Amino acid sequence: MRPLESVNDFVVKFANVNGSGSASSNQLFARAILRMGVPATPRNIFPSNIQGLPTWYEIRVSEAGHTAARGGGVDMMVAMNPQTWDQDVRSVEPGGYLFYDSTKAMPASRFRTDITVIGMPLTAICNDEYTDPRQRQLFKNIIYVGALSALLGIESDVVETLLREQFRSKEKLIAPNIHAMHLGRDFALKNLTCPIGLRIRRSEAVGDRVFIDGNAAAALGCVYAGATVAAWYPITPSSSLAEAFAKYCKKYRTDLDGKNKYAIVQAEDELASIGMVIGAAWNGARAFTATSGPGISLMQEFLGLAYFAEIPAVIFDVQRAGPSTGMPTRTQQCDVLSCAYASHGDTKHVLLFPEDAHECFTMAADSFDLADRLQTPVFVMLDLDMGMNDRLCAPFEWDDARRMDRGKVMTSEALESGVDFGRYLDVDGDGIPYRTYPGTHGKRGAFFTRGTSRDVYAKYTEDGTVYQDNMERLLRKFETAKQLVPHPVRRDAATPTRLGAIYYGSTAAAMDEAVELLAAEDVAIDCLRVRAFPFHDDVKRFVAEHDQVFVVEQNRDAQLRTLLMVECEIDPAKLVRVLHWDGSPITARIIADPIAELASALKIVPLRKAAP
Amino acid sequence: MTYLPKPRLHHPELPRNDLGFTRRDYEGAISTLCAGCGHDSISAAIIHACFELSLPPHRIAKLSGIGCSSKTPTYFLGNSHGFNSVHGRMPSVLTGANLANRDLIYLGVSGDGDSASIGLGQFAHAMRRGVNMTYIVENNGVYGLTKGQFSATADRGAKNKSGVANNDEAIDLVSMALQLGATFIGRGFSGDKTQLVPLIKAALSHRGAAFIDVVSPCVAFNNHAGSTKSFDYVREHNEAVNFLDVILSRAEIVTEYAPGSVREVTQHDGSVLRLRKLAEDYDVSDRIAACAYLQHRHAAGEIVTGLLYVDPEAEEMHDYLGTAIEPLNGLMEAELCPGAGALAKVNAGLR
């Protein structure tokens, strides 16, 4: 078997033991590739565990800029975990490479003959160099990064610079880390064949893009939007969003007296976190919570209150595989329906679907304007894959002229002028009434907020007509929302086609790549990326313009498809499910294969070819 | 309840407080509770206390959960903003509201089902967070709106209207509040307004988490023989530890008392709590002793009332959080948004 040869296009996977300190050295490796100007997309594949279980870190190197998981086997395995040795060796593509710690001899039966095996006595090198066990472990990780830099042709200066930046605040750690890196690098250069067939070559493909995880980007968006109150309960994979908000606030929101221009409360549960958000938003602060599916389940009752009493609230749902505890460290898009129709009674909620970290930032910032404008909960639907993994995305932008849209808020002056204030009075015909912040005016504007039915002046009533009028106004408001939420993004194939695909959220990267794969197989497909619910009229139009529309999702029950059928009254036969829901991120191949299959079954011949 | 509307006119010489408001300015809509309900007496006491403290009605936020007690905020402080939230979840909504604007006065009203049954968790966590508020539980030991089921504060052995005894141990919210770090704790009885009004005034002027448990008999479902929350039972077993006067800082203190019989506690806002002792050696500043005292008296079948604990120099949630002095809901873009320049630096750090 010829060893694989590839420049700037391959997959390297690290098999490690959870809690062994490998995360930061693996990230160092990924960053070194990026600093070479080559796009690299890492993914943490981790168990629900703190220490001891296997964990993997997979990096897809792609000069073309593909950030979705590639799928299939890996081109190079860095096997650092004896527990998973056999499955790790199996996962190497024929012709691929296996890098392992050769300190302890392994029987030949544990290897494969169709791959290149690169052994390096890492433990022996460490034991010779270090006496402290923790140092042996941590520096072992840096040593293999050094060795890999030589094997793959990564410049040592790049790694050195990164180490200097990483330990800027702990300067005495710089020299020992650089030393460990060279220990590995020098060994490889002296004893191993460098470089191997897989190589990193300097490029400009990264451009001005930034490298960040979606949770941190969303948190940054909250800071820019002017969110001041965050209440949350720890839950994977959303905790790092609240923690990033705390970190950014500490940096940007501390006043000259050292006082905080924000308040973050770790609540006792998700019921309390959404309750605090609703209380704070009722009182005029921009407030949010971050959670995942189980938290959404717990918040249901409060979400109905916020819908009916019309209180703005922003909820970040970083989705993970359910139901119940499900697979807490695996990704899915499985909360679409439970968020869209959250709570008992007739409810509908606004959902936003960011595609990457860049949109996590922009949609986080927009969600507060939307929540205030519409006076209703707004869900920003992330998932584990985009929330917890660093990813290249377009740099963040902000217009300093931008002002918060606080929506229809009755001021003290307006109340003083004697304007007819009815909390639930639809004065503009858009279904959105005016509100006041408590304490605004000495004599006017006070009202009672409640989840029970009331008239337009917020007075309690059980009059069926009044109740129904109010519920219908809420529908008008939802109609208004259609125009305000981010519109879908359409991208047509180069040639006319009757095939369409609808997708959303983190599926975008895989979809982009799938379109390329399909084009190479002469399958033309128009694409529509849905960015929000309620659906803009363009969504219905897109479906009408195509004979078959694939709805690509990462859940079992085709939840967005259901939403499309129900809300746009679309014939189910027109919407073809393309589903992936085993907890791993969707790949281009998973999307392209069923589409190509159906396209050939339909014998759809591209128009340009059909022409005589 | 009555369906007769309240008269719009009132006596021209109705007394006015320092803000020029009459008592009527602190009233709300007419109560829809049962005639003789203890809760209406509590509403009256709240109106009385706010009037006497000259609180600006529009600066009070009144919040509640679900249940008979949680309906009452409609019946007092009609010029205040109210929020009738979700069953058992008033504490979180109040906490959030307080985070947004630390300048308002927060009054939480709840019941025994709302706070001790479905909402025990939120009750506990609001206390331990030190939310600056007055939290009143109108405690009748039963669910009224659903017709008389026991709540978690019903005493073991107490009988319902059909004579069936409650088997479960009662939750004493006062003991819990003591253990959870509330910094003002009292218990009153809806049938004793002279004791209740000063308690509410003192709680409203307290900075920190103030909790008052008010035993408030349910005339429809828990006022029979065999109930331990009936008017007769509470009157018979009520043991007040002290008699409280609240003196606002601007009032001059003139009355003389025999040494040792009176204790004065100056609160953070300058108000003075003057306590005339009824129980010998009861020390309102000793949390541990208060816990023990309550257990002893409970074992003896007494219902201990009065101001039970106060820490006049208490800290509150915003102190712990280090929040800015100005309310968060008043901060604008200039104070909140780091701007494009900072973002360019963020981008640079992510490459």
Chai-1 contact restraints between the chains, C-beta under 6 A:
chainA,res_idxA,chainB,res_idxB,connection_type,confidence,min_distance_angstrom,max_distance_angstrom,comment,restraint_id
A,V210,B,N347,contact,1.0,0.0,6.0,A-B,restraint_1
A,V210,B,L350,contact,1.0,0.0,6.0,A-B,restraint_2
A,V210,B,R351,contact,1.0,0.0,6.0,A-B,restraint_3
A,F211,B,L350,contact,1.0,0.0,6.0,A-B,restraint_4
A,I212,B,L350,contact,1.0,0.0,6.0,A-B,restraint_5
A,Y224,B,C337,contact,1.0,0.0,6.0,A-B,restraint_6
A,G226,B,L336,contact,1.0,0.0,6.0,A-B,restraint_7
A,G226,B,C337,contact,1.0,0.0,6.0,A-B,restraint_8
A,T228,B,L328,contact,1.0,0.0,6.0,A-B,restraint_9
A,V229,B,L99,contact,1.0,0.0,6.0,A-B,restraint_10
A,V229,B,A100,contact,1.0,0.0,6.0,A-B,restraint_11
A,Y252,B,P338,contact,1.0,0.0,6.0,A-B,restraint_12
A,D255,B,A324,contact,1.0,0.0,6.0,A-B,restraint_13
A,K259,B,G322,contact,1.0,0.0,6.0,A-B,restraint_14
A,K259,B,A324,contact,1.0,0.0,6.0,A-B,restraint_15
A,N260,B,G322,contact,1.0,0.0,6.0,A-B,restraint_16
A,N260,B,T323,contact,1.0,0.0,6.0,A-B,restraint_17
A,K261,B,A324,contact,1.0,0.0,6.0,A-B,restraint_18
A,K261,B,L331,contact,1.0,0.0,6.0,A-B,restraint_19
A,K261,B,E335,contact,1.0,0.0,6.0,A-B,restraint_20
A,A263,B,L99,contact,1.0,0.0,6.0,A-B,restraint_21
A,A263,B,L321,contact,1.0,0.0,6.0,A-B,restraint_22
A,A263,B,T323,contact,1.0,0.0,6.0,A-B,restraint_23
A,E268,B,G121,contact,1.0,0.0,6.0,A-B,restraint_24
A,E268,B,H125,contact,1.0,0.0,6.0,A-B,restraint_25
A,A272,B,S92,contact,1.0,0.0,6.0,A-B,restraint_26
A,A272,B,Q122,contact,1.0,0.0,6.0,A-B,restraint_27
A,G275,B,R89,contact,1.0,0.0,6.0,A-B,restraint_28
A,G275,B,S92,contact,1.0,0.0,6.0,A-B,restraint_29
A,G275,B,V93,contact,1.0,0.0,6.0,A-B,restraint_30
A,M276,B,S92,contact,1.0,0.0,6.0,A-B,restraint_31
A,M276,B,T95,contact,1.0,0.0,6.0,A-B,restraint_32
A,M276,B,G96,contact,1.0,0.0,6.0,A-B,restraint_33
A,I278,B,V93,contact,1.0,0.0,6.0,A-B,restraint_34
A,G279,B,V93,contact,1.0,0.0,6.0,A-B,restraint_35
A,G279,B,G96,contact,1.0,0.0,6.0,A-B,restraint_36
A,G279,B,A97,contact,1.0,0.0,6.0,A-B,restraint_37
A,A280,B,G96,contact,1.0,0.0,6.0,A-B,restraint_38
A,A280,B,L99,contact,1.0,0.0,6.0,A-B,restraint_39
A,A280,B,A100,contact,1.0,0.0,6.0,A-B,restraint_40
A,N283,B,A97,contact,1.0,0.0,6.0,A-B,restraint_41
A,N283,B,A100,contact,1.0,0.0,6.0,A-B,restraint_42
A,N283,B,N101,contact,1.0,0.0,6.0,A-B,restraint_43
A,N283,B,N329,contact,1.0,0.0,6.0,A-B,restraint_44
A,G284,B,A100,contact,1.0,0.0,6.0,A-B,restraint_45
A,G284,B,N329,contact,1.0,0.0,6.0,A-B,restraint_46
A,A285,B,A100,contact,1.0,0.0,6.0,A-B,restraint_47
A,A285,B,L328,contact,1.0,0.0,6.0,A-B,restraint_48
A,A285,B,N329,contact,1.0,0.0,6.0,A-B,restraint_49
A,E301,B,V86,contact,1.0,0.0,6.0,A-B,restraint_50
A,F302,B,V86,contact,1.0,0.0,6.0,A-B,restraint_51
A,L305,B,V86,contact,1.0,0.0,6.0,A-B,restraint_52
A,P395,B,N347,contact,1.0,0.0,6.0,A-B,restraint_53
A,F396,B,L343,contact,1.0,0.0,6.0,A-B,restraint_54
A,F396,B,N347,contact,1.0,0.0,6.0,A-B,restraint_55
A,W398,B,A340,contact,1.0,0.0,6.0,A-B,restraint_56
A,W398,B,L343,contact,1.0,0.0,6.0,A-B,restraint_57
A,D400,B,G339,contact,1.0,0.0,6.0,A-B,restraint_58
A,D400,B,A340,contact,1.0,0.0,6.0,A-B,restraint_59
A,P438,B,A61,contact,1.0,0.0,6.0,A-B,restraint_60
A,P438,B,H81,contact,1.0,0.0,6.0,A-B,restraint_61
A,G439,B,H58,contact,1.0,0.0,6.0,A-B,restraint_62
A,G439,B,R59,contact,1.0,0.0,6.0,A-B,restraint_63
A,G439,B,L104,contact,1.0,0.0,6.0,A-B,restraint_64
A,G442,B,H58,contact,1.0,0.0,6.0,A-B,restraint_65
A,A446,B,H58,contact,1.0,0.0,6.0,A-B,restraint_66
A,A446,B,N79,contact,1.0,0.0,6.0,A-B,restraint_67
A,A446,B,S80,contact,1.0,0.0,6.0,A-B,restraint_68
A,A446,B,H81,contact,1.0,0.0,6.0,A-B,restraint_69
A,F448,B,G82,contact,1.0,0.0,6.0,A-B,restraint_70
A,T449,B,F83,contact,1.0,0.0,6.0,A-B,restraint_71
A,R450,B,N84,contact,1.0,0.0,6.0,A-B,restraint_72
